[in-house]
Amino acid sequence: MIIPVRCFSCGKPIAHLWEEFKEKTEKGADAKKVMDELGLERYCCRGMFLGQVDLIDTIAQFKKA
């Protein structure tokens, strides 16, 4: 849904990198190269980005009862 502020495994702050990662990958850049440029070296942080699914628009359609 929403990218966590810190990596669950190592605690490195990652949320501030999400927008730049998303923009570059949507333009067609290779995800590996983008993560290297952003300084995401650990596999746990990379997994947080690669496993992220944006569901906020889908969830926002439903009202809280």
N, C-alpha and C positions, 0 to 999 in steps of 0.2 A: 504494500500500500504506500506508505511513506518511508523514505530511506531513513534508517536510524541515524542519530547524531554520531554515535560511536560504533565501531566494529564490536560485535558481540564477543568475539574471541580475544582480541588483543587490546581493545580499548582505544585504538587510534581514531581521532576525529575524521570522519569521512563525508558527512552530510554536505559540507560546503563544496565538495568536488562533484556532486551529482549532476547539477545543471550543466556544467561544462562537458561532462562525460556524455550526457544525453544529447546535447546539441551536436557534438562532433560525430557521434555514432549515427545519428539520424541523417547527417549529411553524407554518410557512406564511409567514414573512416573506420579502420580496423580497430576493434575493441582492445586488442592486446597493446597496440601502439599507443592508444589514447591513455590507457591505464599506466603504461610506462612513463608517459609524459607528465601525468598527474602525480607520479610518485607512489603509486599503489604497487608495492613490491610483494607484500605478504599474500599468500594464497587465501587467507581468511577474508581479507579486505576485498580482494578481487571477486571472491565468491559472493560477497554481499551485493556487489554491483551487478554481476552476471545473473544472480538469482532474483533480482528485483523485478516485480511486476506492478505496473501502475494500475491499481484498481480504484483509485479515489473517485474517478468520474462515475464508475458503475455504482459504487456504494452511495454516492451523493444523491442518487435518484430516489432512494428510499427514505421515507419519513420515520422519525423515531416516534413510536406509539406511546 
